[in-house]
Structure formats: C-alpha cells, structure tokens
Amino acid sequence: MTATPGTRPAALDWSMGNCTIARAMGVLGERWTLVVLREVFNGVRRFEDMRKHAEIPRQVLTNRLATLVEAGVLRREPYREPGERSRHEYRLTEMGFDIYPILIAVADWGDRYLADPEGSPLTLTHRDCGAAVHLTLACEDGHELHSTREVAPRPGPGAHRR
Amino acid sequence: MTATPGTRPAALDWSMGNCTIARAMGVLGERWTLVVLREVFNGVRRFEDMRKHAEIPRQVLTNRLATLVEAGVLRREPYREPGERSRHEYRLTEMGFDIYPILIAVADWGDRYLADPEGSPLTLTHRDCGAAVHLTLACEDGHELHSTREVAPRPGPGAHRR
C-alpha cells in the first residue's frame, strides 16, 4: 500500500480479470468508481497504470477521477519521473480511506456469490498476522450480531414525516 | 421488515430526501440500485410504493428491478389486492439479504461525510436491544482491527500473473 514515486506497485503483477469486486458492482451499479478505488487501495495511483491494469476506457477513468477528486475522496499529488514532464498521482484522503469498509463489504459479497471456483484474485488481510479480514456486525451496546436478520431499520435523527 | 400483503410499510411515513445512502451512491456510482435495495430492506416491496417513496423515474426502476431479479438478488412474489388484478412484489433472496453489510457500510460512510447536520433519516439498529449497528473489522485469527490502515491487500487464491 505504500508506494514511493518510481516504484512499481506489486498489484500490477496480478490480473484483475476475475475480480469479484468488479463483478459485484456490475450487479450493484456503476462499477467503475469502486474499481478505480480498488486500484488506489492497492497502491496503483497513476492514470496510465490504472487504465491498463483495470482496463478502464480512458474517458471513463478521466471522469471518475475528476468526480472523486471533486467529492474529496481522492487528492492529486504531483510527481516527476526523470526526463519526463510533471504528472499527478491520486491519493486517498481521509474521507477516501474510510471507504475501505464498503470495498471489503462488496468484496465479501462478491467472493461469496460471484467468484470463479478457484476464488478471488484478491485477499484483504490483517497487516500484522496475515489472516483474511472480514466485516462483522456489532451494536453500540456491545452485542455481536450473528446474522443481518438481527438488523432492524428505524427512523434516524434526521427523519422527517412526509 | 416483515410486511404482510395489504399492510403499509412504516418506512413510507418517512421522507428519504436527505438519505445519506443515496448521497453516498451519488458519489460512489450508479446510485439507484442500492436505493432500490434500501427500499426493499425497509419493507417497501411494491413498484408504485418504491417509485413514489424513493422518487425513482419509472423506467429506471423497471430496469433496476429487472437487473436485480435476473442477477438473483430479488425474486417476484405474486399478490392481489381485493378487486384489483394480480401484481408482484419484490423480495430479497438469500443472495440479496447478504447485501445488507454493503448497505450498512455505505450508510456508515454516508452518515459520516454526507449527512445533514441533524443526522441521517435512517438508523440501522439491533433488533433485540435497539442500539445502532455498525460494521467492525476482524481477521480470521480473531484479532479486532481498530483501523482500516491495518488492512493489507494480497493476491488471493484466484490471482493470476499477467
């Protein structure tokens, strides 16, 4: 996840052709936005790297990056390779970094229902111990929920009667 | 969440104009799909109810529902009101129900960054105790993660070299 200018992200060595996050968003909506974020979370931060690695059409990538920068999810950081013009790479803001649970939730669901028989090309692991990371549900009173059937939607603080 | 034919879902009494899930997906991609699912999770299962409650254009709703049924996320269930023709309502399949963590992750993020000052119109609560539900991160070795900074992406079982 920590790339310095000039180093090639390790994620570029791996095909994303069977990525279950992309498949989940193919079902769930406009998939390219989360795919762009998947790249950034994987340390792929430069336009041409993203375009080739994720096989995103150039104009789509331009638009998604602009939207994400405007929304405050990504910020542009200048860099310059020796002998080339100055370019920008894309970094997660704090708001962007907090999208990680969404990506993990999408990945968990995609892995369960849309993966190839061999499994997903990507595993999200605990940096300290290497074990796979998953989302669990807990309430503010400290109870762990064992099923989403235990969740009940209620009007929140901003609820208005129609 | 449990509506019987003929009962009006309580969620219909509440405005969704400041829904932070909708706002999050306005940033994150094609927002209507998760908005349709938000309605179904809230017990709003009928075409006209969804259309009016979520203010979704008719053709968009038709398309999103067809996609979700085809993908296996929703199934059609027939019902008939007295004196009217038979219609269908939309129910979550098991695959659909497992999308709940994605919705919760999107809601958590939307609540943090995109809510009105008064808060979100919707709270997801623990059915047993009423406390708000959130997602937490844990690894398969049983460690709780206190920050997404502790997550590291790694090639998974389905990773292929390019």
Interface residues (C-beta under 8 A of the other chain):
Chain A: M1 A11 L12 D13 W14 S15 G17 N18 M25 V27 L28 G29 E30 R31 W32 T33 L34 F41 N42 T67 L68 A71 G72 V73 M95 F97 D98 I99 Y100 P101 I102 I104 A105 V106 D108 W109 R112 Y113 A115 D116 E118 G119 S120 P121 L122 T123 L124 T125 H126 R127 D128 C129 G130 A131 A132 V133 H134 L135 T136 L137 A138 C139 E140 D141 H143 L145 T148 R149 E150 V151 A152 P153 R154 P155 G156 P157 G158 A159 H160 R161 R162
Chain B: M1 A11 L12 D13 W14 S15 G17 N18 M25 V27 L28 G29 E30 R31 W32 T33 L34 F41 N42 T67 L68 A71 G72 V73 M95 F97 D98 I99 Y100 P101 I102 I104 A105 V106 D108 W109 R112 Y113 A115 D116 E118 G119 S120 P121 L122 T123 L124 T125 H126 R127 D128 C129 G130 A131 A132 V133 H134 L135 T136 L137 A138 C139 E140 D141 H143 L145 T148 R149 E150 V151 A152 P153 R154 P155 G156 P157 G158 A159 H160 R161 R162
